[in-house]
């Protein structure tokens, strides 16, 4: 039987081997560029990228772009959570709603998000609203499907308990359905936030001239490869940290659940 201390140790465990590989690859990159094994003007060495990052931080540009991307991600994820959870619960509880919506959802979720950029620009112009619209659209479907799966996972015995206690439909949803479906719903939320982040960065590259995506494109067009690589690295680090935080939050909300997700 594990003690609370052991659980805490597992919670803060660091993947030493994984970090060692990352550091080794970074060192190899530095050596390869320094010795001209990789001799491309668009591929600077890590030390140049670090210096460029220092300049962007000093000017405040990097912090401003990160803040914009994170704000769009949070707004989009919250909207997706609201729309997706309500839709998924309704589809799971009402067969008629499921029959009417399943075909439409299967069609809409297969549309490439990039193909919708031109549509949202016509409606909202090149603005933050257009960015939020496409990020919300992309993030909603995983929540719908995971919520639907969670509602379907409610056991017959739980429905029998609700009937035996003469619970109303609203109380049944609040006290029986949502708690039972919460593991799947939370996994949907985690995947939706990461999806919203990826789509937000893509939208900034093509639709809205703000944020991390726009910074990447701007520095590329200005022939500043070191600054461009700063935004590439920041995109990856930000995605990693967002996913890491969300995994930890889900584990705190559902300790011991086997469906929490990957590390």
C-alpha positions in Angstrom: 0.0 0.0 0.0 1.5 3.3 -1.1 2.0 6.1 1.4 1.2 9.8 0.8 4.9 10.5 0.7 5.5 8.0 -2.0 2.6 9.4 -4.0 4.1 12.9 -3.8 7.5 11.6 -4.9 5.8 10.0 -8.0 4.0 13.2 -8.7 7.2 15.2 -9.0 9.3 12.5 -10.7 11.5 13.9 -13.5 12.2 12.0 -16.6 16.0 12.2 -16.3 16.7 10.1 -19.4 14.4 12.1 -21.6 16.0 15.4 -20.5 19.4 13.9 -21.0 18.6 13.0 -24.6 17.2 16.5 -25.2 20.4 18.2 -23.8 22.6 15.8 -25.8 20.8 16.6 -29.0 21.1 20.3 -28.3 24.8 19.9 -27.7 25.2 17.9 -30.9 23.3 20.6 -32.8 25.7 23.2 -31.4 28.7 21.2 -32.5 27.3 20.3 -35.9 26.7 24.0 -36.8 30.0 25.1 -35.3 32.0 22.6 -37.3 29.9 23.3 -40.5 28.5 19.8 -40.6 25.2 21.7 -40.9 25.9 24.7 -43.1 22.7 26.5 -43.8 22.0 30.2 -43.2 18.5 29.4 -41.9 19.8 27.0 -39.2 21.6 29.0 -36.4 23.3 27.2 -33.5 21.6 27.1 -30.1 23.8 29.9 -28.6 22.6 32.3 -31.4 19.0 31.4 -30.6 19.5 32.0 -26.9 21.0 35.5 -27.7 18.1 36.3 -30.0 15.7 35.2 -27.3 17.4 37.6 -24.9 16.9 40.5 -27.3 13.2 39.6 -27.8 12.7 39.4 -24.0 14.4 42.7 -23.4 12.2 44.4 -26.0 9.1 42.8 -24.5 8.0 41.5 -27.8 8.2 37.8 -26.8 6.2 38.2 -23.6 3.5 40.1 -25.5 3.2 37.5 -28.2 3.1 34.6 -25.7 0.4 36.5 -23.7 -1.7 36.9 -26.7 -1.5 33.3 -27.8 -2.3 32.0 -24.3 -5.3 34.4 -24.0 -6.7 33.2 -27.3 -6.1 29.6 -26.2 -7.9 30.0 -22.9 -10.9 31.8 -24.4 -11.2 29.2 -27.2 -10.8 26.3 -24.8 -13.5 27.7 -22.4 -15.9 28.2 -25.3 -15.2 24.7 -26.6 -15.7 23.2 -23.1 -19.1 24.9 -22.8 -20.4 24.0 -26.2 -18.8 20.5 -26.3 -20.0 19.4 -22.8 -23.6 20.5 -23.4 -23.7 19.0 -26.8 -22.1 15.7 -25.6 -24.5 15.4 -22.6 -27.5 16.0 -24.8 -26.4 13.5 -27.4 -25.7 10.9 -24.7 -29.1 11.4 -22.9 -31.5 12.0 -25.7 -31.5 9.5 -28.6 -33.3 11.8 -30.9 -30.6 14.5 -30.5 -27.9 11.9 -31.1 -29.7 10.7 -34.3 -30.0 14.2 -35.7 -26.5 15.5 -34.8 -24.2 12.5 -35.3 -24.0 12.8 -39.1 -23.5 16.5 -39.0 -20.8 16.3 -36.4 -19.0 13.5 -38.2 -19.0 15.7 -41.3 -17.9 19.0 -39.6 -15.1 17.5 -37.5 -13.4 16.1 -40.6 -13.2 19.5 -42.3 -9.6 20.7 -42.2 -9.4 23.8 -40.0 -7.0 25.5 -42.3 -9.7 25.4 -45.0 -12.0 27.5 -42.7 -9.5 30.4 -42.4 -10.8 32.1 -45.6 -14.4 31.8 -44.3 -13.7 33.3 -40.9 -11.7 36.1 -42.5 -14.7 37.0 -44.6 -16.9 37.1 -41.5 -14.6 38.6 -38.8 -11.8 40.0 -41.0 -8.2 39.5 -39.8 -8.9 39.9 -36.1 -8.7 38.0 -32.8 -12.3 37.0 -33.2 -11.4 35.0 -36.3 -8.6 33.4 -34.4 -10.9 32.4 -31.5 -13.5 31.1 -33.9 -11.2 28.6 -35.7 -9.5 27.5 -32.4 -12.9 27.0 -30.7 -14.2 25.0 -33.8 -11.2 22.7 -33.7 -11.2 22.2 -30.0 -15.0 21.5 -29.6 -15.2 18.1 -31.3 -12.9 16.1 -29.0 -14.9 17.3 -26.0 -18.2 16.4 -27.7 -17.0 12.9 -28.4 -15.3 12.3 -25.0 -18.4 13.6 -23.2 -20.6 11.4 -25.3 -18.4 8.4 -24.5 -18.4 9.3 -20.8 -22.2 9.5 -20.6 -22.5 6.2 -22.4 -20.2 4.7 -19.8 -22.7 5.4 -17.0 -23.6 1.9 -15.6 -27.2 0.6 -15.5 -26.9 0.3 -11.8 -26.4 4.1 -11.5 -29.5 4.7 -13.5 -31.4 2.3 -11.3 -30.2 4.3 -8.2 -31.5 7.5 -9.7 -34.9 5.9 -10.5 -35.1 4.4 -7.0 -34.4 7.8 -5.4 -36.9 9.5 -7.7 -34.3 12.0 -8.8 -35.4 14.6 -11.4 -33.6 14.7 -14.8 -31.6 17.7 -13.7 -30.5 16.2 -10.4 -29.7 12.9 -12.2 -27.4 14.7 -14.6 -25.8 16.7 -11.8 -25.3 13.9 -9.3 -25.1 10.8 -11.4 -24.2 11.4 -15.0 -21.6 14.2 -14.8 -19.6 12.6 -11.9 -19.5 9.2 -13.8 -18.6 10.8 -17.1 -16.0 13.3 -15.6 -12.9 11.2 -16.3 -13.6 11.2 -20.0 -14.7 14.8 -20.0 -11.5 16.0 -18.3 -9.4 14.1 -20.9 -11.4 15.8 -23.6 -10.7 19.2 -21.9 -7.0 18.5 -21.8 -6.8 17.5 -25.5 -9.0 20.5 -26.4 -6.7 23.0 -24.8 -3.7 21.6 -26.6 -5.7 21.6 -29.9 -6.7 25.2 -29.3 -3.1 26.2 -28.7 -1.9 24.6 -31.9 -4.7 26.1 -34.0 -4.3 29.5 -32.4 -0.6 29.5 -33.4 -1.5 28.4 -36.9 -4.2 31.1 -37.2 -1.7 33.7 -36.1 0.5 32.7 -39.0 -2.2 33.0 -41.6 -5.1 35.1 -40.2 -4.2 37.4 -37.3 -1.0 39.4 -37.1 -0.4 38.9 -33.4 1.0 36.2 -31.1 3.6 33.5 -31.4 2.6 32.4 -34.9 2.8 35.9 -36.3 6.2 36.4 -34.6 7.5 33.3 -36.3 6.3 34.4 -39.8 7.5 38.0 -39.3 11.0 37.0 -38.4 11.1 34.5 -41.2 10.1 37.2 -43.7 12.7 39.6 -42.2 15.4 37.0 -42.8 16.1 36.7 -39.0 16.5 32.9 -38.6 17.7 33.1 -35.0 14.6 35.0 -33.9 12.4 32.7 -36.0 13.9 29.7 -34.2 13.1 31.4 -30.9 9.4 31.3 -31.8 9.7 27.7 -33.0 11.3 26.6 -29.7 8.8 28.7 -27.7 5.9 27.0 -29.5 7.2 23.6 -28.5 8.1 24.5 -24.9 4.7 26.2 -24.5 2.8 23.1 -25.8 4.9 20.8 -23.5 4.2 23.0 -20.4 0.5 23.4 -21.1 0.1 19.6 -21.6 2.2 18.9 -18.4 0.1 21.3 -16.3 -3.2 19.9 -17.6 -2.0 16.3 -17.0 -1.1 17.2 -13.4 -4.5 19.0 -12.8 -6.4 16.0 -14.1 -4.4 13.6 -11.9 -5.2 15.9 -8.9 -8.9 15.9 -9.8 -9.0 12.1 -10.4 -6.3 10.5 -8.4 -5.6 6.9 -9.3 -7.7 7.0 -12.5 -6.2 4.8 -15.3 -7.7 7.0 -18.0 -5.9 10.2 -17.1 -3.6 10.1 -20.0 0.0 10.1 -20.9 2.9 11.9 -19.2 
